[in-house]
Amino acid sequence: MTEASFFDKDRLRDVAQQTIDLVTSPPFVEAMQAVRNAPSDQRLMEGSKRLSRQALAERGIPIPEHMRISSRYFEQGLPGPVNFGDGASGRSNIVNGLNETAPGLLDRLRESNPSLFEELVTSPEEEDLLRWGGCACAGGTSFCAGAGYYT
């Protein structure tokens, strides 16, 4: 894909519409509500179970192949947003991997070892920012969801 075609207004409009369709679909909204309504010591586990690419696809949400999913959760007291979406440069998402391997570990570390928790959930993904060229986001209090296309 050439740079000119990547930034074609009709293509960008299509990407934006696909993002809107994804983040406003009833299964996606229900997943966000379930995470927000979970007890505070279970929200990170719930986010991994409901907002990862695999979980969204299992809920029947169509995700275009080259769309990068970036479901992030915000909460007072967290060191920053927690990403439940795709990992950097095709790698696994560390938050989802830890929640699958050791359920509840991150929620416990959040209280017992805040500095380790912060290191695990806020690692910079600069390489990933260079890999994809555009994104569209939607969100509100506590959540944002975005999608970008790889270049």
LINURLIN-V915430 format. One record per run of one state. SS is the DSSP state (2 for helix, 1 for strand, 0 for the rest). FROM is the first residue (numbers start at 1). TO is the last residue. If there is no record, write none. Layout:
ss->(SS/SS)
from->(FROM/FROM)
to->(TO/TO)
//
This chain:
ss->(0/2/0/2/0/2/0/2/0/2/0/1/0/1/0/2/0/2/0/2/0/2/0/2/1/0/1/0)
from->(1/3/7/9/25/26/38/40/52/53/59/67/74/82/84/88/91/94/102/105/113/114/122/126/132/141/143/151)
to->(2/6/8/24/25/37/39/51/52/58/66/73/81/83/87/90/93/101/104/112/113/121/125/131/140/142/150/151)
//
